[in-house]
């Protein structure tokens, strides 16, 4: 999956609500923090689009672990 890679500081700076129903919540990956690249196409995140577009992008393999 193509992801935007963020540092912890960058992740904290964009984390939160955007409008009434939309939220950015970066998640941990081996490389640091990530958001799906597809969010760049969503108008509700236009206020951070330029910033997020400037960050590194990379193909990231997600591994889902089941705690059961």
C-alpha positions in Angstrom: 0.0 0.0 0.0 1.4 3.4 -0.9 1.9 5.5 2.2 3.0 9.0 3.3 5.7 8.6 5.8 5.9 11.0 8.8 8.1 11.5 11.9 6.4 11.4 15.2 6.4 15.2 15.4 4.8 15.5 11.9 2.2 12.8 12.8 1.3 14.7 15.9 1.0 18.0 14.0 -1.6 16.6 11.6 -3.5 14.3 13.9 -7.0 15.4 14.6 -10.4 16.3 13.2 -10.9 18.0 9.9 -14.4 19.2 9.6 -17.3 17.5 11.4 -16.8 14.0 10.2 -13.2 13.5 9.0 -10.1 12.7 11.0 -6.4 12.0 10.4 -4.9 9.5 12.7 -1.4 8.4 11.6 -0.4 4.9 12.6 2.8 3.3 13.5 4.8 1.4 10.9 8.5 0.2 11.0 9.6 3.3 9.2 7.9 5.7 11.7 4.3 6.9 11.2 2.1 6.6 8.1 -1.0 7.8 6.4 -2.5 6.3 3.2 -1.5 8.4 0.1 -5.2 8.4 -1.0 -6.0 11.0 1.6 -4.3 13.6 -0.6 -7.4 13.3 -2.9 -9.9 14.1 -0.2 -11.1 17.7 -0.1 -11.6 17.7 3.6 -7.8 17.4 4.1 -7.0 20.3 1.8 -5.6 22.4 4.6 -2.7 19.9 5.1 -2.4 18.6 1.5 0.7 20.7 0.5 2.5 19.7 3.7 1.6 16.0 3.4 2.5 16.1 -0.4 6.0 17.3 0.5 6.7 14.2 2.7 8.3 11.0 1.6 6.1 8.4 0.0 6.8 4.7 0.0 5.2 1.3 -0.6 4.6 -0.2 2.9 3.5 -3.7 3.6 1.0 -3.8 6.5 1.0 -6.8 8.8 -2.1 -7.3 10.9 -1.5 -9.2 14.0 -4.4 -11.0 15.8 -4.0 -10.9 19.5 -6.3 -14.0 19.9 
